[in-house]
C-alpha cells in the first residue's frame, strides 16, 4: 500500500510517502524477483471463482489519489508493464466534485483517466475520507454511494473495489460497502492478503518513506511481516481505546 509518491510531499503525507527513486527501485525488485502485479478486481475474481492467478501475484495500490502517482509512479509502471489499483477519495481530487480536506496536491480527473487508460484499476476510498466506523448510517451510505457514482460518471464504468480510509472497518461498514456495490475491499494490517480473510477484509502492508529495499523485499516475500508491523498494531489498538474513552466521556457529559 502506497500513498503519495514525491520529492517533497506535504508534512501530513510525508511519513506515508515514498520518493520517486525508492518507488522505481522497489518496482525493479518486483520485476527481478518474478512477481506479477495484478489488479484488486482480478484478485477478487480469482478468489471468488477459483480462477488461477499468475505466478507470484502482487497488488500495488495507491490510496487517496495524490498527484505524484501520475507524475512519478505511472511512467515506472508503464516501463515494467505493471498494473496497479488507485483508490480515490472523490471529494479530494482536483476539479469537479472537489471539497475541502485534501492533505496534499491531488490528481485531477484527466490524470485519473490517463492512469485508467494505462491499465490502473480505479477503486473507491469514500468521498471525503472520514473514519467510517465513526459516522452514522446515513453518512456511511452517502460516502460509499457518492464515491461510486462519481467514479462511474467520470470513467464510464462503476468501480468494483474499495479501500477503507485509515485501513479499518467494522461489520456495519463492511456490509454497507458491499450493499453499495463493491465486490471486495482492502484493509491495512500486519500480514499479507489471504483468501480466508474474506473479500471485505483483505490485509495490506504499508510502504513508507523509511522502508528500505531490504525491508521491502522481506515484506513482498512474506517474511517477518508481523514483526515489522508489531508496533503499528499496538498503535492501532491504543488509538481504538482512546476513541472509546472519548466517546464514554462524551456520553457522561450528556
Ligand atoms: Zn486514505
Boltz pocket constraint, residues with backbone or C-beta under 6 A from the ligand:
constraints:
  - pocket:
      binder: B
      contacts: [[A, 63], [A, 64], [A, 125], [A, 129], [A, 164], [A, 165], [A, 166]]
      max_distance: 6.0
